[in-house]
């Protein structure tokens, strides 16, 4: 049945259309105001390389999580690690495989500090914004590479009830429900729930069953209250539970470099409970806006992993993690557009992170236990000024600066024992580090018209140091901060009738003390250490073309050339001039949409869309030994609409392209995970 559905998606349609106006699904055409309380401008009129995707685009591209956005945005890459434990995000080559992220994530203004929280279900998402380049002046920690802002649907914008059910091959099943109510445009409530299941995509040869089944459920409630004409309050609470088999890794044969099938004896898994809660208060007068964002996030998870990934009984590791994060941000800014605009803000946070790792060395008949208590807390103050019509009309200068200070601690205990013997303390330490930094940013922009502008930006990127959770020697316990200077020029252009719009950006990043992921010499874990100098440079291009009514094309392309300029790992290993790992040389997205309206038909309209997404050559490690050559996948979607009912048929990786999604080294071997094969299915949505 599903093969027939997949084939149906690729059949061209030839149907008579009426002259009825069509819905436009193009990225970046709508004049959407940046809804974070950082700025009042639209993204189209801000000196930032940015992309925005509406909920219609997300639905059309069948984007269900952050990983699905990879390559749709220029120079954005999110590898599939194999579970939700970590979702490293890379923008322009800047990212982090372990420890704190280098790209920030905000959901309705609530910061997500841990990569283990990044892979959440995209249920009832209204819009996603991706800001490329350092955003430290306004956003602070963990934003060297950029920011991803996710906004859920507001009850002041949407009303009614929606139910949807979808099914696909590999036993993919998803059901969701949402309800939005608005009482006199004063009080609104939104409720949503979601459940999904899949049997998994990769078979473990040893067990004969799938290695990566998944079950997940989530729920969200949002209360919005216009306390007065000047004051609005939003309370958001969301919860997600997931239970997944994971890590469908195979061994790369050392002689042939061919990836072997998944074949290990112990079932590996990842379970997570996550609760995120936020209170946003906004007070606006004719002259000033005052905003407050309070966030509390609680996450607990349990990982079990056959760390040797072989049929033999060698290693099995269990890890338990608990995170408690509290943050508060407050700012005040000028309101209406004027010659001089200003913003002042303050931010504070506390993050408690407890981690326990238990290893069973079956070969040596040894147990080991490592316990980490790693709290951190800090604060920041920031300011930004904007001067419009500087010297000449339409010339704008924006300058900002931020001061961050952070205190990180590590309380570590390690125990080991032979089977049946009591555990013994073999190592412990307690250490504290303080990190502080100024991060300035200056932008100059010139608006030729309301729709066309040219800008240049210079900004400093910064990411604090910290402590490793795995190490072999005392010197590997901690790592230093990393810094970057970023230079960017760009333009944003659009015709008056929006037939053609786009943006073009050139960037150069001078990167010092880069925090590099490395496997331990023992093979039992990985750590961060600092390299000398690195550089990343490239271009970004986005175009939207609407040649005729109901027809739209989108192009998003990014090129990154990122290399080590000075990096001697040891006296015998020199990686200078090697390419940075986890950085595609190219990202490409080509999309097309066509809307058809029918005369006197039960089916009122049809929306056809397809996307080709591709990544250029990717080196997986600093030694550049293994790489994934250029590859692309083809996706498509057909939506049939009748009044309040929509039927979607979708397909991903229609050509069943084979590629490596993730690779790493451990225990003297190289392991990799293949990308997901062809998947397809159907979805029914009903709106009341």
C-alpha positions as CSV (number, residue, x, y, z in Angstrom):
1,X,0.0,0.0,0.0
2,X,2.7,2.5,1.0
3,X,4.7,1.8,-2.2
4,X,1.6,2.8,-4.2
5,X,1.3,6.0,-2.1
6,X,4.9,6.8,-2.7
7,X,4.5,6.2,-6.5
8,X,1.3,8.4,-6.4
9,X,3.3,11.3,-5.1
10,X,5.5,11.4,-8.2
11,X,2.7,11.3,-10.7
12,X,2.2,14.7,-12.4
13,X,-1.1,16.4,-12.1
14,X,-3.0,18.0,-15.0
15,X,-6.2,19.6,-13.7
16,X,-8.1,22.7,-14.7
17,X,-7.7,25.6,-12.2
18,X,-10.0,28.5,-11.5
19,X,-9.0,32.1,-11.2
20,X,-9.3,32.0,-7.5
21,X,-6.5,33.6,-5.6
22,X,-4.0,31.2,-4.3
23,X,-2.2,30.8,-0.9
24,X,1.4,31.7,-1.1
25,X,3.8,29.4,0.9
26,X,7.0,31.2,0.2
27,X,9.6,31.6,2.9
28,X,10.3,35.2,4.1
29,X,7.5,36.8,2.1
30,X,5.3,37.8,5.0
31,X,6.2,40.9,7.0
32,X,6.6,39.0,10.3
33,X,7.9,41.0,13.3
34,X,10.7,39.5,15.4
35,X,8.6,38.3,18.3
36,X,11.3,37.9,20.9
37,X,11.5,40.9,23.1
38,X,15.0,41.6,21.9
39,X,14.1,43.7,18.9
40,X,11.1,45.5,17.3
41,X,12.2,45.2,13.7
42,X,11.3,42.7,11.0
43,X,13.9,40.2,10.0
44,X,13.9,41.6,6.5
45,X,15.0,45.0,7.9
46,X,17.6,43.8,10.4
47,X,21.3,43.6,9.7
48,X,21.4,39.8,10.4
49,X,21.7,36.8,8.1
50,X,18.4,35.2,9.0
51,X,15.8,32.7,7.7
52,X,12.2,32.2,8.8
53,X,9.9,29.3,8.1
54,X,6.1,29.5,8.7
55,X,4.0,26.6,10.0
56,X,2.7,26.1,6.4
57,X,6.2,25.6,5.2
58,X,7.0,23.2,8.1
59,X,3.9,21.1,7.4
60,X,4.6,21.1,3.6
61,X,8.2,19.9,4.2
62,X,7.1,17.4,6.9
63,X,9.5,19.0,9.4
64,X,8.8,17.2,12.7
65,X,11.9,18.3,14.7
66,X,15.0,20.4,14.6
67,X,17.0,17.7,12.8
68,X,14.6,17.9,9.9
69,X,15.7,21.5,9.3
70,X,19.2,20.5,8.4
71,X,20.3,21.8,5.0
72,X,17.0,23.7,4.5
73,X,18.8,26.7,5.9
74,X,22.0,27.9,4.4
75,X,25.1,26.5,6.2
76,X,22.9,24.8,8.9
77,X,23.9,21.2,9.6
78,X,22.4,18.9,12.3
79,X,23.8,15.3,12.2
80,X,21.6,12.4,13.4
81,X,23.5,11.1,16.5
82,X,21.2,8.1,16.8
83,X,19.2,9.2,19.8
84,X,17.8,12.4,21.5
85,X,20.7,12.4,24.0
86,X,22.4,15.0,22.0
87,X,21.6,17.1,18.9
88,X,24.7,19.1,18.0
89,X,23.9,22.1,15.7
90,X,26.4,23.6,13.4
91,X,26.1,27.0,11.7
92,X,28.9,28.2,9.4
93,X,31.1,25.4,10.9
94,X,30.6,26.5,14.5
95,X,29.1,23.9,16.8
96,X,29.8,21.5,19.6
97,X,29.5,17.7,19.6
98,X,29.5,17.4,23.4
99,X,29.1,19.6,26.5
100,X,27.4,23.0,26.1
101,X,26.0,23.9,22.6
102,X,27.5,26.6,20.4
103,X,24.1,27.5,18.8
104,X,21.4,28.8,21.1
105,X,17.8,27.5,21.1
106,X,14.8,29.5,22.4
107,X,11.2,28.3,22.4
108,X,8.7,31.1,23.0
109,X,11.5,33.0,24.5
110,X,12.5,30.2,26.9
111,X,16.2,29.2,26.6
112,X,17.2,25.6,26.2
113,X,20.7,25.1,27.7
114,X,21.3,21.4,27.1
115,X,21.6,19.6,23.7
116,X,19.7,16.7,25.3
117,X,16.7,19.0,25.3
118,X,17.0,20.1,21.6
119,X,15.3,17.2,19.9
120,X,11.6,17.8,20.8
121,X,8.5,17.3,18.8
122,X,7.5,20.1,16.5
123,X,3.8,20.0,17.4
124,X,1.7,23.2,16.9
125,X,4.7,25.3,15.9
126,X,3.8,28.6,14.3
127,X,7.2,29.8,13.0
128,X,10.9,29.1,13.2
129,X,13.7,31.7,12.8
130,X,17.3,30.9,12.3
131,X,19.8,33.8,12.9
132,X,23.2,33.0,11.6
133,X,26.4,34.4,13.1
134,X,27.2,35.3,16.7
135,X,24.3,36.7,18.7
136,X,26.1,37.0,22.0
137,X,25.4,40.7,22.4
138,X,21.7,40.2,22.9
139,X,21.6,36.5,23.7
140,X,24.8,35.7,25.5
141,X,26.1,32.2,26.3
142,X,26.1,29.4,23.8
143,X,25.4,31.6,20.8
144,X,28.7,31.7,19.0
145,X,27.2,30.1,15.9
146,X,23.8,31.7,16.0
147,X,20.3,31.3,17.4
148,X,17.2,29.2,16.6
149,X,13.9,30.8,17.7
150,X,10.9,28.6,17.8
151,X,7.4,30.0,18.4
152,X,4.3,28.0,19.2
153,X,0.8,29.0,18.0
154,X,-0.9,31.7,20.0
155,X,-4.6,31.6,21.0
156,X,-4.8,35.3,20.0
157,X,-4.0,34.3,16.5
158,X,-5.6,30.8,16.1
159,X,-9.0,29.5,17.2
160,X,-10.8,26.1,16.9
161,X,-9.9,22.5,17.3
162,X,-7.7,20.4,15.0
163,X,-7.2,16.6,15.0
164,X,-4.7,14.7,12.8
165,X,-3.6,11.2,12.3
166,X,-0.8,10.0,10.1
167,X,0.7,6.6,9.2
168,X,3.7,5.5,7.1
169,X,6.0,2.7,6.4
170,X,8.3,1.3,9.1
171,X,5.1,1.3,11.3
172,X,5.2,5.1,11.7
173,X,2.1,6.3,13.5
174,X,1.4,9.8,14.8
175,X,-1.7,11.3,16.3
176,X,-2.2,14.9,17.6
177,X,-4.9,17.1,18.9
178,X,-5.1,20.8,19.6
179,X,-7.6,23.4,20.8
180,X,-7.5,27.2,20.8
181,X,-10.0,29.4,22.5
182,X,-10.1,33.2,22.7
183,X,-12.4,35.0,25.1
184,X,-13.2,38.6,24.0
185,X,-9.6,38.9,22.8
186,X,-8.6,39.3,26.5
187,X,-7.9,35.7,27.6
188,X,-6.8,32.9,25.5
189,X,-6.0,29.2,26.1
190,X,-4.3,26.6,23.9
191,X,-4.0,22.9,24.5
192,X,-2.2,20.3,22.5
193,X,-1.2,16.7,22.7
194,X,0.8,14.4,20.5
195,X,1.8,10.7,20.4
196,X,4.1,9.0,17.9
197,X,5.6,5.6,17.3
198,X,7.9,3.8,14.8
199,X,9.3,0.3,14.7
200,X,12.7,1.7,13.7
201,X,14.6,1.9,10.4
202,X,17.6,-0.3,10.9
203,X,17.8,-4.0,11.8
204,X,20.2,-5.4,14.3
205,X,21.6,-8.6,12.8
206,X,22.4,-10.1,16.2
207,X,18.8,-9.8,17.6
208,X,16.9,-9.8,14.3
209,X,14.8,-6.9,15.5
210,X,15.0,-3.2,14.8
211,X,17.7,-1.3,16.7
212,X,15.9,2.1,16.8
213,X,12.2,1.8,17.7
214,X,10.6,4.9,19.3
215,X,7.6,5.9,21.3
216,X,7.1,9.5,22.4
217,X,4.3,11.6,23.8
218,X,4.1,15.3,24.5
219,X,1.6,17.9,25.7
220,X,1.5,21.7,25.9
221,X,-0.7,24.3,27.6
222,X,-0.5,28.0,26.9
223,X,-2.4,30.7,28.7
224,X,-2.4,34.2,27.4
225,X,-4.0,37.1,29.3
226,X,-4.3,40.8,28.3
227,X,-4.3,42.0,31.8
228,X,-4.8,45.6,30.5
229,X,-4.5,47.4,27.2
230,X,-0.8,47.9,28.0
231,X,0.1,44.6,29.7
232,X,0.1,41.0,28.3
233,X,1.0,37.8,30.2
234,X,1.8,34.4,28.7
235,X,2.2,31.3,30.7
236,X,3.5,28.2,28.9
237,X,4.1,24.7,30.1
238,X,5.1,21.7,28.0
239,X,6.1,18.1,28.8
240,X,7.6,15.4,26.7
241,X,8.4,11.7,27.3
242,X,10.3,9.6,24.9
243,X,11.5,6.0,25.0
244,X,13.7,5.0,22.1
245,X,16.0,2.3,21.0
246,X,19.0,4.0,19.5
247,X,22.5,4.0,18.2
248,X,22.1,1.9,15.0
249,X,25.9,2.0,14.5
250,X,27.9,-0.4,12.4
251,X,31.7,-0.9,12.2
252,X,33.6,0.6,9.3
253,X,35.9,-2.1,7.9
254,X,39.5,-0.9,8.3
255,X,40.7,-2.3,5.0
256,X,37.7,-1.7,2.6
257,X,36.3,1.4,4.5
258,X,32.9,-0.2,4.0
259,X,30.2,0.2,6.7
260,X,29.1,-3.1,8.1
261,X,25.5,-3.8,9.2
262,X,24.3,-3.1,12.8
263,X,25.4,-6.1,14.8
264,X,25.6,-5.9,18.6
265,X,24.3,-8.1,21.4
266,X,22.9,-5.8,24.1
267,X,19.8,-3.7,23.4
268,X,20.7,0.0,23.7
269,X,18.2,2.7,24.5
270,X,17.5,6.3,25.6
271,X,14.6,7.4,27.8
272,X,13.9,11.0,28.7
273,X,11.4,13.1,30.7
274,X,11.4,16.8,30.1
275,X,9.3,19.7,31.4
276,X,9.8,23.3,30.3
277,X,7.8,26.2,31.8
278,X,7.9,29.9,31.1
279,X,6.2,33.1,32.3
280,X,6.4,36.1,29.9
281,X,5.2,39.6,30.9
282,X,5.2,42.5,28.5
283,X,4.2,46.1,29.4
284,X,4.1,48.6,26.5
285,X,3.5,52.3,26.5
286,X,3.8,54.8,23.8
287,X,7.5,55.5,24.7
288,X,8.9,52.3,26.3
289,X,8.5,48.5,26.3
290,X,9.3,46.5,29.4
291,X,9.6,42.7,29.2
292,X,10.3,39.9,31.6
293,X,10.9,36.2,30.8
294,X,11.1,33.6,33.5
295,X,12.0,30.0,32.7
296,X,12.3,26.7,34.6
297,X,13.3,23.5,32.8
298,X,13.6,20.0,34.4
299,X,15.1,17.1,32.5
300,X,15.9,13.6,33.6
301,X,17.1,10.8,31.3
302,X,18.5,7.3,31.3
303,X,20.9,5.9,28.6
304,X,21.9,2.3,28.2
305,X,24.5,1.6,25.4
306,X,26.5,-1.4,24.2
307,X,29.6,0.7,23.8
308,X,31.6,-1.8,21.8
309,X,28.8,-2.3,19.3
310,X,29.8,-5.9,18.6
311,X,28.3,-9.3,19.2
312,X,30.8,-9.9,22.0
313,X,30.2,-9.2,25.7
314,X,32.8,-6.4,26.3
315,X,31.4,-3.1,27.5
316,X,27.9,-1.9,28.6
317,X,27.4,1.6,29.9
318,X,24.4,3.1,31.8
319,X,24.2,6.8,32.3
320,X,21.7,8.8,34.3
321,X,21.4,12.6,34.0
322,X,19.3,15.2,35.8
323,X,19.2,18.9,34.8
324,X,17.5,21.7,36.6
325,X,17.7,25.1,34.9
326,X,16.3,28.4,36.1
327,X,16.7,31.7,34.2
328,X,15.4,35.2,34.4
329,X,15.7,38.0,31.8
330,X,14.5,41.5,32.0
331,X,14.8,44.4,29.5
332,X,13.5,47.8,28.8
333,X,13.7,49.5,25.4
334,X,12.4,52.4,23.4
335,X,9.1,51.8,21.7
336,X,8.0,53.6,18.5
337,X,10.5,54.0,15.6
338,X,12.6,57.1,16.1
339,X,15.9,58.5,15.2
340,X,17.6,57.0,18.3
341,X,16.4,53.6,19.7
342,X,17.9,51.9,22.7
343,X,17.7,48.8,24.7
344,X,19.0,47.8,28.2
345,X,18.8,44.3,29.6
346,X,19.9,41.9,32.4
347,X,20.0,38.1,32.5
348,X,20.7,35.6,35.2
349,X,20.7,31.8,35.4
350,X,21.4,28.7,37.5
351,X,21.9,25.3,36.0
352,X,22.3,22.1,38.1
353,X,23.7,19.1,36.2
354,X,24.1,15.7,38.0
355,X,25.5,12.8,36.0
356,X,26.2,9.2,37.0
357,X,27.9,6.8,34.6
358,X,28.2,3.0,35.3
359,X,30.4,0.8,33.2
360,X,30.3,-2.9,33.1
361,X,33.6,-4.2,31.7
362,X,32.6,-7.8,31.0
363,X,36.0,-8.8,29.6
364,X,37.9,-7.7,32.8
365,X,34.9,-8.5,35.1
366,X,35.1,-5.0,36.5
367,X,32.5,-2.4,37.5
368,X,33.2,1.3,37.5
369,X,31.1,4.2,38.7
370,X,31.6,7.9,37.9
371,X,29.6,10.6,39.6
372,X,29.5,14.3,38.6
373,X,27.9,17.2,40.2
374,X,28.4,20.2,37.8
375,X,26.4,23.3,38.8
376,X,26.9,26.6,37.0
377,X,25.4,30.0,37.5
378,X,26.0,33.4,36.0
379,X,24.6,36.7,34.9
380,X,24.9,39.4,32.2
381,X,24.1,43.0,31.4
382,X,23.7,44.2,27.9
383,X,22.9,47.3,25.9
384,X,22.2,48.2,22.3
385,X,21.8,51.6,20.6
386,X,20.5,52.3,17.1
387,X,20.9,55.6,15.3
388,X,18.7,56.0,12.3
389,X,19.5,58.5,9.5
390,X,23.1,58.8,10.5
391,X,24.6,61.7,8.5
392,X,22.4,60.8,5.6
393,X,18.9,59.5,5.3
394,X,18.3,55.7,5.5
395,X,21.8,55.1,7.0
396,X,21.6,53.2,10.3
397,X,24.2,52.4,12.9
398,X,23.6,49.7,15.5
399,X,26.1,49.1,18.3
400,X,25.8,46.8,21.3
401,X,27.9,45.3,24.0
402,X,27.3,42.7,26.7
403,X,29.2,41.5,29.7
404,X,28.8,37.9,30.8
405,X,30.2,36.3,34.0
406,X,29.8,32.6,34.7
407,X,30.9,30.3,37.6
408,X,31.3,26.6,36.8
409,X,32.0,23.9,39.3
410,X,32.8,20.2,39.1
411,X,32.6,17.7,42.0
412,X,33.8,14.3,40.7
413,X,34.1,10.9,42.3
414,X,35.2,7.7,40.6
415,X,34.9,4.2,42.0
416,X,36.0,0.7,40.7
417,X,35.8,-2.8,41.8
418,X,36.0,-6.4,40.6
419,X,32.8,-8.4,40.5
420,X,31.5,-9.3,44.0
421,X,34.0,-6.9,45.6
422,X,32.9,-3.7,47.3
423,X,33.5,-0.5,45.4
424,X,36.5,1.6,46.1
425,X,37.2,5.2,45.6
426,X,40.0,5.5,42.9
427,X,39.8,9.2,42.1
428,X,38.1,12.4,43.0
429,X,38.4,16.1,42.7
430,X,36.5,19.3,43.3
431,X,37.2,22.4,41.2
432,X,35.8,25.8,40.3
433,X,36.3,28.1,37.4
434,X,35.1,31.7,36.7
435,X,34.7,32.9,33.1
436,X,34.0,36.5,32.1
437,X,33.9,38.3,28.8
438,X,32.8,41.4,26.9
439,X,31.1,40.8,23.5
440,X,30.7,43.8,21.3
441,X,28.8,44.1,18.0
442,X,28.6,46.9,15.4
443,X,26.4,47.0,12.3
444,X,26.0,49.6,9.6
445,X,23.1,49.3,7.2
446,X,21.7,51.4,4.3
447,X,18.1,51.1,3.1
448,X,17.7,51.9,-0.6
449,X,14.0,51.4,-0.2
450,X,11.8,49.7,2.4
451,X,12.4,46.4,0.6
452,X,16.1,46.7,-0.2
453,X,19.1,47.1,2.0
454,X,22.9,46.6,2.3
455,X,24.6,46.0,5.6
456,X,28.0,45.1,7.2
457,X,28.6,43.7,10.7
458,X,31.5,43.0,13.0
459,X,30.9,41.0,16.1
460,X,32.8,39.0,18.7
461,X,31.8,35.4,19.6
462,X,32.6,33.8,22.9
463,X,31.9,30.5,24.6
464,X,32.9,29.8,28.2
465,X,35.3,27.0,29.2
466,X,34.2,24.2,31.4
467,X,34.9,20.7,32.7
468,X,35.0,17.4,30.9
469,X,33.0,14.4,32.1
470,X,35.5,12.0,30.7
471,X,39.3,12.2,30.9
472,X,42.4,10.0,31.3
473,X,44.7,12.5,32.8
474,X,44.4,15.5,35.2
475,X,45.3,17.9,32.4
476,X,42.2,16.7,30.5
477,X,39.8,17.6,33.3
478,X,39.0,21.1,31.9
479,X,39.1,23.2,28.8
480,X,39.5,26.9,28.2
481,X,37.1,29.4,26.6
482,X,37.0,29.9,22.8
483,X,36.7,33.2,21.0
484,X,36.0,34.5,17.5
485,X,35.8,37.7,15.5
486,X,33.2,37.6,12.8
487,X,33.0,39.9,9.7
488,X,29.9,39.9,7.5
489,X,28.5,41.9,4.7
490,X,25.1,41.2,3.1
491,X,22.2,42.5,1.1
492,X,18.4,41.8,1.2
493,X,16.4,42.6,-1.9
494,X,12.8,42.4,-3.0
495,X,10.8,43.6,-6.0
496,X,7.7,45.7,-5.2
497,X,5.3,43.0,-6.2
498,X,7.3,40.2,-4.4
499,X,7.9,38.3,-7.7
500,X,11.5,38.0,-6.6
501,X,13.1,38.4,-3.2
502,X,16.3,37.2,-1.6
503,X,19.4,37.8,0.4
504,X,23.1,37.3,-0.1
505,X,25.8,37.2,2.5
506,X,29.6,36.9,2.7
507,X,31.3,36.0,6.0
508,X,34.7,35.4,7.5
509,X,35.3,34.0,11.0
510,X,38.7,34.3,12.8
511,X,38.5,31.6,15.5
512,X,40.9,31.2,18.5
513,X,41.2,28.3,21.0
514,X,38.5,26.3,19.3
515,X,37.0,23.6,21.6
516,X,37.6,20.4,19.7
517,X,35.9,17.0,20.4
518,X,38.4,14.2,20.8
519,X,38.0,10.5,21.8
520,X,40.1,9.6,24.9
521,X,43.3,7.6,24.3
522,X,41.8,4.8,26.4
523,X,38.8,4.7,24.0
524,X,36.4,5.0,26.9
525,X,34.7,8.3,26.3
526,X,35.5,11.7,24.7
527,X,36.5,15.1,25.8
528,X,37.0,18.7,24.7
529,X,40.4,20.3,24.2
530,X,41.5,23.6,22.7
531,X,43.0,23.9,19.2
532,X,45.2,26.9,18.3
533,X,43.6,28.9,15.4
534,X,40.8,28.2,12.9
535,X,39.1,30.1,10.2
536,X,35.7,29.7,8.5
537,X,34.6,31.7,5.4
538,X,31.8,31.4,3.0
539,X,28.7,32.7,1.2
540,X,25.0,32.3,1.7
541,X,22.2,32.8,-0.9
542,X,18.5,32.7,-0.5
543,X,16.0,33.4,-3.3
544,X,12.2,33.2,-3.6
545,X,10.6,33.4,-7.1
546,X,6.9,33.7,-7.7
547,X,6.7,33.9,-11.6
548,X,2.9,33.4,-11.8
549,X,0.0,33.0,-9.5
550,X,0.0,29.9,-7.4
551,X,3.6,28.9,-8.4
552,X,6.7,29.5,-6.2
553,X,10.3,28.4,-6.2
554,X,12.8,28.7,-3.4
555,X,16.6,28.4,-3.4
556,X,18.8,28.2,-0.3
557,X,22.5,27.7,-0.7
558,X,25.5,27.9,1.7
559,X,29.2,27.4,1.1
560,X,31.7,27.1,4.0
561,X,35.4,26.6,3.9
562,X,36.5,25.9,7.4
563,X,40.1,24.8,8.3
564,X,42.6,24.6,11.2
565,X,45.1,27.4,10.8
566,X,47.3,26.2,13.7
567,X,46.6,22.9,15.5
568,X,49.3,20.5,16.7
569,X,47.6,17.7,18.6
570,X,50.9,16.2,19.7
571,X,54.5,16.1,18.7
572,X,53.8,13.7,15.9
573,X,50.3,14.8,14.9
574,X,49.9,18.1,13.1
575,X,46.4,18.8,11.8
576,X,47.2,22.3,10.5
577,X,45.3,23.1,7.3
578,X,42.9,20.1,7.8
579,X,39.2,20.7,7.4
580,X,37.1,21.2,10.5
581,X,35.0,18.1,11.2
582,X,31.2,18.1,11.0
583,X,31.1,21.0,8.5
584,X,29.5,20.4,5.1
585,X,31.3,22.3,2.3
586,X,27.9,23.0,0.8
587,X,24.3,23.0,1.8
588,X,21.6,23.2,-0.8
589,X,17.8,23.3,-0.8
590,X,15.7,23.6,-3.9
591,X,11.9,23.8,-3.5
592,X,8.9,24.2,-5.7
593,X,5.2,24.7,-4.9
594,X,2.1,24.8,-7.0
595,X,-1.5,25.4,-5.9
596,X,-4.5,24.2,-8.0
597,X,-8.1,25.3,-7.4
598,X,-10.7,23.1,-9.1
599,X,-14.1,24.0,-10.6
600,X,-17.2,22.2,-9.2
601,X,-15.2,19.5,-7.6
602,X,-15.4,17.8,-4.3
603,X,-11.7,18.4,-3.9
604,X,-11.5,22.2,-3.6
605,X,-7.8,22.7,-4.0
606,X,-4.5,20.8,-4.4
607,X,-1.1,21.9,-3.2
608,X,1.9,20.2,-4.8
609,X,5.4,20.7,-3.3
610,X,8.8,19.1,-3.7
611,X,12.2,19.7,-2.2
612,X,15.7,18.6,-3.1
613,X,18.1,19.0,-0.2
614,X,21.8,18.2,-0.3
615,X,25.0,18.4,1.8
616,X,28.5,18.8,0.3
617,X,31.6,16.9,1.5
618,X,31.7,16.3,5.3
619,X,34.8,15.3,7.2
620,X,33.8,13.5,10.4
621,X,37.0,13.9,12.4
622,X,39.9,16.2,12.8
623,X,42.3,13.7,11.0
624,X,40.1,14.0,7.9
625,X,40.4,10.2,7.4
626,X,36.7,9.5,6.8
627,X,34.3,11.7,4.9
628,X,30.8,11.7,3.4
629,X,30.9,12.9,-0.3
630,X,28.2,15.2,-1.7
631,X,24.7,13.6,-1.5
632,X,21.1,14.8,-1.9
633,X,17.7,13.5,-1.1
634,X,14.3,14.2,-2.8
635,X,11.1,14.9,-0.8
636,X,7.6,15.6,-1.9
637,X,4.1,16.4,-0.5
638,X,0.6,16.5,-2.0
639,X,-2.2,18.1,0.0
640,X,-5.9,17.6,-1.0
641,X,-8.3,20.1,0.6
642,X,-12.0,19.9,1.1
643,X,-13.6,22.5,3.4
644,X,-12.1,21.7,6.9
645,X,-10.5,18.4,5.9
646,X,-6.9,18.0,4.5
647,X,-5.4,14.8,3.2
648,X,-1.6,14.8,2.8
649,X,0.6,12.3,1.0
650,X,4.3,12.7,1.7
651,X,7.6,11.0,0.9
652,X,11.1,11.5,2.1
653,X,14.3,10.4,0.4
654,X,12.3,9.3,-2.6
655,X,15.4,8.0,-4.4
656,X,16.4,5.9,-1.4
657,X,19.9,7.6,-1.4
658,X,22.4,5.8,0.8
659,X,24.7,8.1,2.9
660,X,26.4,8.3,6.2
661,X,24.6,10.4,8.7
662,X,27.1,10.3,11.6
663,X,30.6,8.8,12.2
664,X,32.9,8.6,15.2
665,X,35.9,6.7,16.6
666,X,36.0,4.7,19.8
667,X,37.9,1.7,21.3
668,X,40.2,1.6,18.3
669,X,37.4,1.3,15.8
670,X,35.4,3.6,13.5
671,X,31.6,3.4,13.7
672,X,28.9,5.1,11.6
673,X,25.2,5.4,11.2
674,X,23.5,5.4,7.8
675,X,20.9,8.0,6.9
676,X,17.3,7.0,6.9
677,X,16.0,5.2,3.9
678,X,12.9,6.0,1.8
679,X,9.9,6.8,4.0
680,X,6.4,7.7,3.0
681,X,2.9,8.0,4.4
682,X,-0.3,9.8,4.6
683,X,-1.9,12.3,7.0
684,X,-5.5,13.3,7.6
685,X,-6.3,16.6,9.4
686,X,-9.7,17.9,10.5
687,X,-10.3,21.5,11.5
688,X,-13.4,22.4,13.6
